[in-house]
Amino acid sequence: MEMLLESVARQTAEEVAVQVLEFSLPSPDDPNFEHALESAWLVCDRFDLQTDIWRGRLLRAARDREKDATKGGSFERWLTTKEINRSRAYRLIELADCADRFLAEHPLAHDDLNHFSKAAFVSAAKAEPSVQALVVEQARRGERVTQRQVEHMQEEWLLANAEILPQIIRERVADSTLPSRSAAKVAQVLAELEAPEREIFCEALVHNPDLSTLRQVAQDAQVINNTLSNLARVQVLAEETLAREALAEAARHGILAPTLEMLRWAARVERSLSQLYTAWQRLGALHDQLQGAAPTQSIRDLLQALEPLTQPTPAIDVGALRLTAQISCTERWVSPVNGEP
């Protein structure tokens, strides 16, 4: 017991607080209130990090047991008893996975880990290996690691390896004329574009190497990336590169928004045509089936009324307009009808 007391006595108040999460709240009248509040907050943050990592590991064990059909158990029921929703559970599991990978590459002592805030640790685990090595070295020196520091290191790494950015942009970042964070974001989104589209955006940066252009390029390039990844491919476009090049040119000329809208409507028209053809086939198959089995005159009258829609040129009236579709393929779907919609 005496040795234990002596060991505890050597620890700082903050280290003890991390282990037991117990400390005195700062008084509003204390002249050092801000510093005391910050120290207490850091204790909570560090405690939260290690607690959440272990919670994630426990949740992962419970989930993995659920996957083993021979052992049973209900992961969902277990979450309910612990009052943890599914999304938070999987965020904690992701944190645990992230921590295990990070700590396998960079083993950290308990005291070293305490120098990370939770947000800083997560950012470090997702950073490039060279950035991780710098962050770990900082923690081992006993220095506090913040999320902003990790993000700044990551931005610097991106810029150092971002030869796709024009030289003038890198020079202005180096002399602090342009913020490294904005330049790093541009480098990241431009890396996802093909060379021809990337050159168009770099040309804009060379002509106007200012923060406004940097932000606009980041926004336009991200929109193009998201559009091309989420938008269903428009079949009438023989090559995807045609759309990519056109979008980049549209961004340069300030007409990106209507160009994107046009592509969305083109995809919608194609989907509508596909749905029309499927519906026309289904209607024709049902019409043909009932044609030879209509037991009453009223059903035969109904079939006759629907006859125009089963033809290769179905038509409807929309207000004063007469809309007609020309379906060149006249083959009917002749599979047996089982009553499904």
N, C-alpha and C positions, 0 to 999 in steps of 0.2 A: 504493500500500500504506500509506503514511504517513497519507493522508487517511482510509483505512478504519479504521486503528488509532485515529485521533483520534476518529472517529465512534463507534466502539465504546466508547471510554473515557468518552464522555459519557453513555452509557446506564447505567441502573441494573442491578444484578446480576439483578433480577427480570426486566427486559425481555430481557436476554440469555438467561436461562433459558427464557423463553417461546419464543424462536426455536430454541434448540438442545436444550431439555429436559435441561439438565445443571446441577446445583448440588450443593453439599455438604450431606450429610445432617446434621441437627442432632444434637449429642451429648446423651445423656440427662443428663449432668452440667452442661450449659449452663443457667445461671439463666434465660436467655431462651428455653428450649426450646419452650415453648408458642407464643410468637410466631414463632419460626423454623419450627416445624412448620406453623403456619397459613399462613405465607407460601409455603412449599414446596407446600402442598396447593393453594393458589390458582393457582400456576404450572401445576400438572398440570391443574387444572380448565379454565383458559383455553386451554391447549394442546389439551386434549381437545375443546373446543368447535370451534375452527377446523379441527382435523383431521377431526372428524366431519362438519362442513359440507362440506368438500371431498370426503370419501369419499362422502357422499350425492350430490354432483354427479356424481362419476365413475360411481357405480352407476346414476344416472339416465340418463347418456349410454349406458351399456352396455345398459340395459333398452330405451331408445328405439331403439337400433340393432337390437335383437332384434325389435322390432315391425315394422321395415322388412323386408318379405319379400325385397326385392331384394338385401339386404346380408348376410343370414344371421347366423351366429354363434350361440352358445348361452349365454344369460344364466345358466342354471342351472349349466352346466359351469364358467363363469367364477367363480361364487360358490363352487363346490366347491374350485377351485384356491386361492381366497383364504381358505378356511375360514370363510366367512360364511354363516349360515343365512338362509333366505328372509325370515323375520319381521324379523330385525335389518336386513337389507338394505333392506326397505321402511320401517323406522323411520328409517334414515339418509336415505333419499330424501325422506321426509316432512319431516325436519329441514331438508334442503337447500331444498325448496320453500318451507318456512316462512321460512327465512333470506332467500331471494331476494325474497319478497314484502315482508318487514320492511325489508330494506336498500334496496329500491326506493323505499319511502315515507320511510325515515329513513336516508340514507347515513351510514355511520359509518367514520371512519378506522380504520386498523389498531390504533392505540393506544387509541382509544375502545372498540373491540370487546373489548379485553383487560380492560376493567373489568367485563365480564359473566362470571359463572360459566355453565356450560352450562345448568343448570336455570333460572337467572334469564333467560337469553336465550330459551329455549323458552317460558317463562311470558309474557315480554314480547311475543313474537311472536303469542301467542294473546289478548292483552289488548285492551281497547277502544282505539280510536285516540287518545283524549285521555290515556289512561294511558300509551300508548306514547310520546307526546310528552314527558311528564314524565320517563319513564325515560331516554330518549335525552338529554335536557337534563342529567340527573344524570351520565350517563356522560361527556358532553362537558366537564363541570366537573372531570373527573378523579376522581370519587367511585366507590367500589366499588358495584356493583349486585348485590344478593342476591335469591334467589327469594322470601324472606319479604317483602322490601320491595315487590316487584312485586305479590305476592298481596295485601298490605295496601292498596296503591293501588287495586287492582282492587275490593277489598271496599268501600273508601270510595266509589268511583265507583258501585258498585251501590246502596249505601245512599243516596247523594245523588240517585239517579234512581229510587228505589224508593218511590214514593208509595203503592204497594199495602200497605206496612207501616203499621200503626196509628201515630199520632203519638207515643203513649206509648213505643213500642218505639224509635223514632228518637231520642227525648229521652234514654232510658236508655243508648243507645249513645253519644250525644254526651257524656254525663257519665261514661262508662266504667263504668256499673253493669252493662251487658250487653256481651259481647264482639262486636266488629264482624264478626268472621268468622262467628259463628253466625247473626247477623242477616242477613248478606249471603247465606248459604246458603238461609235461609228465603225471602228475597226472590226468589231465583233459581227455586226450585221452585214458589213460589206464582204466578209469572209464567206458568207453563205450564198453570195451571188456568183454568177458566172463572170468570166473575165470581161466580155464585151459590156455588160451592164455596169460592172464595177468601174470600168474606165470612164463611163459617162458621168458617174457620180464624182469620181476623182477630178474630172475636168471642171466640174462645178466648184469643187473645193479649191482648186488652183486659181480660178478666176475670182473667187470671193472667199478667201481664207479667214472667215470671221465666225464668231460663235453662232450667229443666226443661221448661216449656211450649214454649219456643222450639225445643228439641231434638226434643220429641215432635211438634210441628207439622211440622218439617222432615222427620222420618222418615215420618210418615203421608202427607204430601203427595207425597213421593217414591215411596212404595209405590203410591199411587193412580195417579200418572203412569206408572210402570213397568207396572202391571197393565193399564191401559187401552191402552197402546201394544203390549204383548206378547200380551195375551190375545185369542184369536180372538173376534170379535164374536159374542155370543149372539143368534141370529136371533129368538128369541121376544121379545126386547126391541125394541120398535118404534123407540125412540130411544136413542141413546148417552147423551144428557143424563140420562136416567132413571138409568142406572148411575152416572154421575158424581155426581149429587146424592145418591143413596143411599149411596155410599161416603163422601162427605164427612159426611153425617149419622151414619153408622156410626162414623166416627172421633170425632165429637163425643161420642157416647154410649158410647164404649169397646168397641164390638163390631165393629171393623174386620176383625180376623183371621177370625172365622167368616163374615163377609159376603164377603170375598175368596175364602175356601174354597168357599162356595156357588157363586160365579160360575165358579170353575175347574171344579167338578163339572158345572155346567150346560153349559159348553162341551164337556166330555168326553162327556156324554150325547148332545149333538147330533152330535158326530163319530161316536160309536158307532152312532147311528141311520142316519147317512149311509153308514157302512161296511156296516151290515146290509143296507140296501137294495141297494147295489152288489153285495154277495156273493149276495144272494137272486136278483137278476137274472142274474148269471153262472151260478149253479147251475141256474136254470131253463132257460137257453139250452143248456147242456151236456146236461141231462137230456132236453130235447126232441130234440136232435140224435141222441143215442144211442138214444132210444126207438124210432125207426124203422129203426135199423141194428144192433140188438143181435143178434149172430150166435149166441150160446149162451144156454142157460137160466140159467147162473150170472150172466151180465151182466144178464139180465132180472130175476132175483131181487134183484140189487143195486139196480137202478133202482126196483123196487117198495119196497125198504126205505127208500130215500131220498125216496120220494114225499111223505111228510108235510112235509118241509122245503121243498118246492117250492110248497106251497099258500100262499094269501094269509094264512093263520094258522099259520106255522111254530111248532113247540113243542118244547121239550126238558125233560128232567127234571134238576133240580139237587138232588141229595140227596132230601129229602122234598118238594121244591117242584116244581110244574109251571109252567114259564115259557112263556108264549104271547105272540107278537107279532102284532099286527093290521096288516098292510100294506094300506093302502087302495087304492094303485095296483096294479092286477093286470096291467099291461102287462109282457110279457116282453121281455128284450133278445134280438132275433132276428138280430143281426149274425152273419156267418159266424164260426165258431170256428177259429182258426188254431193252436191249441195253446199260446198264451201263458198263463201263470198269471194 
